[in-house]
Amino acid sequence: MKESKTNIEPKDANCFPIYYLNDCVISMVEELKSIGIEALIADGLGKRIRFEDLNGQISDIAFLDLSDRIHLSAAYCQFLWSICFVALRMYDGIKVQNELERLNSNERTQYFEELEKYKETDTIEELRQYVDWEKCTKICYSVFESGIEIINNKIDSFDKYYTLPNATESNQGKVNAIYCYAIVFILNHEISHFGLKHPYNVSKSQEEEADSSAFWTLYSDIEVSKKISAMIGTLAALCSLMFFNESLNGDDQHPDEDKRVLSALSIIKDEYPHYLGFVIKLFEMWGYYFSYEEYFTKIRSESTNSEDYFNKILIFFENKKQSNH
């Protein structure tokens, strides 16, 4: 699959910044040895991945066509990058703010003085943005709104996606890694449909099989040093589906979106405590988008810890789904 390219080049068309990560995504797919990608291609899987939705309107996130070629929505990919950025930036920022709150006034003064001594580097500049919480939240809001504009089909220009923090910047390595693994999961889900000989009109159980296959391939094939990014990317990909269905009720082909997240999270939650916090942040973003922010604020204030808050969110999801029937 090394010769695989998308069907656009930056010089040929307006495109989202995430285009520049496509080679990275392809390389990550090729590293997943248990897929047996060359054997699948020999069996008929299309070599090339085609980008769709170049104008910004999401038609379908990803799918296999009748020629067994994978299609991937460029607009969805940019939306996914935006929520990866915001969830990571807000979650890390809150951790920094919590640490600062533990310092007394003298310790805070010393901390800021030490911070100013460092030479200008991307890491230090990012840390300063976390310290300046007002600036951090404003940036996150703008990036999130740019992603929401994609969902709502209200893009007027590609320019804003380059003026805001984006995938082409050298200091976005952490976000880019999470995003790339999220797309690898999405692609691997489609590859799994082919490898498992699923029909084009898949059932709900076959969707769950493809999720499971994609998850376990990433979990087992990725080296330990990259596994956290890969698992956070997987969780981000699954959480992103929630933004396309307020009810969270699945259908004849698709499981409930929150259940898809929980299936993966339940396996890895105890391995790394921040998986839960990252998912909570994405759930809160879903709540903000669908105007449940006030309720999320209420149950957060009533919760004793993150686990309690998470469980209250799950109860809210279940009650909401029941009310939709």
C-alpha positions as CSV (number, residue, x, y, z in Angstrom):
1,M,0.0,0.0,0.0
2,K,3.0,2.3,-0.1
3,E,2.1,3.6,-3.5
4,S,-1.3,4.6,-2.1
5,K,-2.2,8.3,-2.5
6,T,-5.3,10.3,-2.1
7,N,-7.0,11.7,-5.1
8,I,-6.0,15.4,-4.5
9,E,-2.9,17.4,-4.2
10,P,-2.6,20.7,-2.3
11,K,-1.5,22.6,-5.4
12,D,-4.6,21.4,-7.3
13,A,-7.4,22.3,-5.0
14,N,-8.4,24.1,-1.8
15,C,-8.1,21.5,0.9
16,F,-8.2,21.1,4.6
17,P,-4.9,21.1,6.6
18,I,-5.4,17.4,7.5
19,Y,-4.4,16.5,4.0
20,Y,-0.8,16.9,5.0
21,L,-1.1,14.0,7.4
22,N,-2.3,11.5,4.8
23,D,1.2,9.9,4.2
24,C,1.6,9.5,8.0
25,V,-1.8,7.7,8.2
26,I,-0.9,5.4,5.3
27,S,2.5,4.5,7.0
28,M,0.7,3.7,10.2
29,V,-1.7,1.4,8.4
30,E,1.2,-0.4,6.7
31,E,2.8,-1.0,10.2
32,L,-0.2,-3.0,11.3
33,K,1.2,-6.4,10.4
34,S,-1.8,-8.5,11.6
35,I,-4.0,-6.9,8.9
36,G,-2.1,-8.6,6.2
37,I,-2.8,-5.7,3.9
38,E,-0.8,-7.0,0.9
39,A,-2.8,-10.3,1.0
40,L,-6.1,-8.3,1.2
41,I,-5.1,-6.2,-1.8
42,A,-4.2,-9.4,-3.7
43,D,-7.7,-10.6,-2.8
44,G,-9.3,-7.5,-4.3
45,L,-9.2,-4.7,-1.7
46,G,-8.6,-1.4,-3.5
47,K,-5.1,0.0,-3.3
48,R,-6.0,3.6,-3.3
49,I,-8.0,5.6,-0.7
50,R,-10.3,8.2,-2.2
51,F,-11.0,11.5,-0.5
52,E,-14.6,12.7,-0.7
53,D,-16.4,15.8,0.5
54,L,-13.6,18.2,-0.6
55,N,-16.1,21.1,-0.5
56,G,-16.7,20.7,3.2
57,Q,-20.1,18.9,3.3
58,I,-19.9,15.5,5.0
59,S,-21.9,12.9,3.0
60,D,-20.6,9.7,4.6
61,I,-17.7,9.3,7.0
62,A,-16.1,6.3,5.3
63,F,-17.3,3.4,3.2
64,L,-16.3,0.5,0.8
65,D,-17.7,0.9,-2.7
66,L,-18.8,-2.0,-4.9
67,S,-15.2,-2.2,-6.2
68,D,-13.9,-2.6,-2.7
69,R,-12.2,0.7,-2.6
70,I,-12.2,2.8,0.6
71,H,-13.7,6.3,0.5
72,L,-13.0,8.7,3.3
73,S,-14.6,12.1,3.9
74,A,-12.0,14.9,4.0
75,A,-14.6,17.1,5.8
76,Y,-15.1,14.5,8.5
77,C,-11.3,14.2,8.9
78,Q,-11.0,17.9,9.6
79,F,-13.9,17.8,12.0
80,L,-12.2,14.9,13.8
81,W,-8.9,16.8,14.0
82,S,-10.7,19.8,15.6
83,I,-12.3,17.7,18.4
84,C,-9.0,15.9,19.0
85,F,-7.3,19.3,19.4
86,V,-10.0,20.7,21.7
87,A,-10.4,17.7,23.9
88,L,-6.6,17.3,24.4
89,R,-6.0,21.0,24.9
90,M,-8.8,21.4,27.4
91,Y,-8.0,18.2,29.3
92,D,-4.3,19.0,29.6
93,G,-5.1,22.6,30.4
94,I,-7.4,21.6,33.3
95,K,-4.6,19.4,34.7
96,V,-2.2,22.4,34.6
97,Q,-4.8,24.6,36.3
98,N,-5.4,22.1,39.0
99,E,-1.7,21.9,39.7
100,L,-1.5,25.7,39.9
101,E,-4.3,25.8,42.4
102,R,-2.2,23.6,44.7
103,L,0.5,26.3,44.8
104,N,0.6,29.1,47.3
105,S,1.2,32.7,46.0
106,N,5.0,32.5,46.5
107,E,5.2,29.1,44.7
108,R,3.1,30.5,41.9
109,T,5.4,33.5,41.5
110,Q,8.4,31.2,41.4
111,Y,6.8,28.9,38.9
112,F,6.1,31.8,36.5
113,E,9.6,33.2,36.9
114,E,11.1,29.7,36.1
115,L,8.8,29.5,33.1
116,E,10.1,32.8,31.7
117,K,13.7,31.5,31.9
118,Y,13.2,28.9,29.3
119,K,14.1,29.7,25.7
120,E,11.2,29.9,23.3
121,T,10.2,26.4,22.3
122,D,7.0,24.9,21.1
123,T,6.6,23.0,24.3
124,I,7.1,26.0,26.5
125,E,4.8,28.1,24.4
126,E,2.1,25.4,24.7
127,L,2.5,25.4,28.4
128,R,2.2,29.1,28.6
129,Q,-1.1,28.8,26.7
130,Y,-2.3,26.4,29.4
131,V,-1.3,28.8,32.1
132,D,-3.2,31.6,30.3
133,W,-6.5,29.8,30.7
134,E,-8.6,32.5,29.2
135,K,-6.5,32.4,26.0
136,C,-6.6,28.6,26.0
137,T,-10.4,28.5,26.2
138,K,-10.8,31.1,23.5
139,I,-8.6,29.2,21.1
140,C,-10.4,25.9,21.9
141,Y,-13.8,27.6,21.3
142,S,-12.7,28.9,17.9
143,V,-11.3,25.5,16.8
144,F,-14.4,23.7,18.0
145,E,-16.7,26.2,16.2
146,S,-14.7,25.6,13.0
147,G,-15.4,21.9,13.3
148,I,-19.1,22.5,14.1
149,E,-19.3,24.6,10.9
150,I,-18.3,21.5,9.0
151,I,-21.0,19.4,10.5
152,N,-23.6,22.1,9.9
153,N,-22.3,22.7,6.3
154,K,-21.5,26.4,6.9
155,I,-18.0,26.6,5.6
156,D,-17.3,29.8,3.7
157,S,-13.6,29.5,3.2
158,F,-10.7,27.1,3.9
159,D,-8.6,30.1,5.1
160,K,-9.7,29.9,8.8
161,Y,-8.5,26.3,9.0
162,Y,-5.0,27.6,8.4
163,T,-5.2,30.7,10.6
164,L,-6.4,28.6,13.6
165,P,-4.2,25.9,15.1
166,N,-3.9,23.2,12.5
167,A,-2.2,20.0,11.5
168,T,0.5,21.7,9.5
169,E,2.1,23.3,12.5
170,S,5.2,21.8,14.0
171,N,3.9,22.1,17.6
172,Q,0.8,19.9,17.0
173,G,2.7,16.6,17.1
174,K,0.7,15.2,20.0
175,V,-2.7,16.1,18.5
176,N,-1.6,14.9,15.0
177,A,-0.6,11.5,16.4
178,I,-3.9,11.1,18.1
179,Y,-5.8,12.2,14.9
180,C,-3.7,9.9,12.7
181,Y,-4.5,6.9,14.9
182,A,-8.1,7.8,14.9
183,I,-8.2,7.7,11.1
184,V,-6.2,4.5,11.1
185,F,-9.0,3.0,13.3
186,I,-11.7,4.3,10.8
187,L,-9.8,2.8,7.8
188,N,-9.1,-0.4,9.7
189,H,-12.8,-0.7,10.4
190,E,-13.5,-0.6,6.7
191,I,-10.7,-3.0,5.9
192,S,-12.1,-5.3,8.6
193,H,-15.5,-5.4,6.7
194,F,-13.6,-6.6,3.6
195,G,-11.4,-9.0,5.5
196,L,-14.4,-10.5,7.4
197,K,-16.3,-10.9,4.1
198,H,-19.1,-8.8,5.3
199,P,-21.8,-7.8,2.7
200,Y,-22.1,-4.2,1.6
201,N,-25.4,-3.9,3.5
202,V,-23.9,-4.8,6.9
203,S,-25.8,-5.7,10.0
204,K,-25.5,-4.3,13.5
205,S,-23.5,-7.3,14.7
206,Q,-21.2,-7.0,11.7
207,E,-20.5,-3.3,12.6
208,E,-19.6,-4.5,16.1
209,E,-17.3,-7.1,14.6
210,A,-15.6,-4.5,12.5
211,D,-15.2,-2.2,15.5
212,S,-13.7,-5.1,17.5
213,S,-11.3,-6.2,14.8
214,A,-10.1,-2.6,14.2
215,F,-9.6,-2.1,18.0
216,W,-7.7,-5.3,18.6
217,T,-5.5,-4.9,15.6
218,L,-4.4,-1.5,16.9
219,Y,-4.1,-2.7,20.5
220,S,-2.0,-5.7,19.6
221,D,0.2,-4.3,16.8
222,I,1.2,-0.9,18.0
223,E,4.4,-0.7,20.0
224,V,4.1,0.1,23.7
225,S,5.5,3.7,23.4
226,K,2.7,4.6,20.9
227,K,-0.2,2.7,22.4
228,I,-1.6,5.5,24.5
229,S,-1.9,7.8,21.5
230,A,-3.4,4.9,19.5
231,M,-6.0,4.2,22.1
232,I,-6.9,7.8,22.6
233,G,-7.2,8.1,18.8
234,T,-9.5,5.1,18.8
235,L,-11.7,6.6,21.5
236,A,-11.8,10.0,19.7
237,A,-12.9,8.3,16.5
238,L,-15.7,6.4,18.3
239,C,-16.8,9.5,20.2
240,S,-16.9,11.6,17.0
241,L,-19.8,9.5,15.8
242,M,-22.0,10.8,18.6
243,F,-22.0,14.3,17.0
244,F,-24.0,12.9,14.1
245,N,-26.8,11.5,16.2
246,E,-28.2,13.5,19.1
247,S,-30.5,10.6,20.1
248,L,-27.6,8.1,20.4
249,N,-30.0,5.4,19.4
250,G,-28.5,3.1,16.8
251,D,-30.5,1.6,13.9
252,D,-30.7,-1.8,12.2
253,Q,-27.1,-1.4,11.0
254,H,-25.4,0.6,13.7
255,P,-25.0,0.1,17.4
256,D,-25.8,3.0,19.8
257,E,-22.9,5.5,19.5
258,D,-22.2,5.7,23.2
259,K,-22.1,1.9,23.5
260,R,-19.4,1.8,20.8
261,V,-17.3,4.1,22.9
262,L,-17.9,2.1,26.1
263,S,-17.0,-1.2,24.4
264,A,-13.5,0.1,23.7
265,L,-13.1,2.1,26.9
266,S,-14.1,-0.8,29.2
267,I,-11.1,-2.8,27.9
268,I,-8.4,-0.2,28.5
269,K,-9.8,2.1,31.2
270,D,-7.8,0.6,34.0
271,E,-4.5,0.7,32.0
272,Y,-4.2,4.5,31.9
273,P,-6.4,6.8,34.1
274,H,-6.4,9.6,31.5
275,Y,-8.4,7.6,29.0
276,L,-11.5,8.2,31.1
277,G,-10.8,11.9,31.4
278,F,-10.4,12.3,27.7
279,V,-13.7,10.6,27.0
280,I,-15.5,12.7,29.5
281,K,-14.1,15.8,27.8
282,L,-15.5,14.6,24.4
283,F,-18.8,13.8,26.1
284,E,-19.0,17.3,27.4
285,M,-18.3,18.7,23.9
286,W,-21.2,16.6,22.6
287,G,-23.3,18.1,25.4
288,Y,-22.2,21.6,24.4
289,Y,-23.0,21.0,20.8
290,F,-26.5,19.7,21.5
291,S,-27.2,22.3,24.2
292,Y,-27.0,20.1,27.3
293,E,-24.1,22.1,28.8
294,E,-26.2,23.3,31.7
295,Y,-27.2,19.7,32.7
296,F,-23.6,18.5,32.4
297,T,-22.5,21.4,34.6
298,K,-25.1,20.4,37.2
299,I,-24.2,16.7,37.4
300,R,-20.5,17.6,37.4
301,S,-21.1,19.8,40.5
302,E,-22.9,16.9,42.2
303,S,-20.2,14.3,41.5
304,T,-17.7,13.2,44.0
305,N,-15.0,12.3,41.4
306,S,-14.5,11.6,37.7
307,E,-15.8,8.0,37.9
308,D,-19.0,9.3,39.6
309,Y,-19.4,12.0,37.0
310,F,-18.8,9.6,34.2
311,N,-21.5,7.2,35.6
312,K,-24.0,10.1,35.9
313,I,-23.3,11.0,32.2
314,L,-24.0,7.4,31.2
315,I,-27.3,7.4,33.2
316,F,-28.2,10.6,31.3
317,F,-27.5,8.9,28.0
318,E,-29.7,5.9,28.9
319,N,-32.6,8.1,30.1
320,K,-32.3,10.2,26.9
321,K,-32.4,7.1,24.7
322,Q,-35.4,5.8,26.5
323,S,-37.3,9.0,26.1
324,N,-36.7,8.9,22.4
325,H,-38.6,5.6,22.0
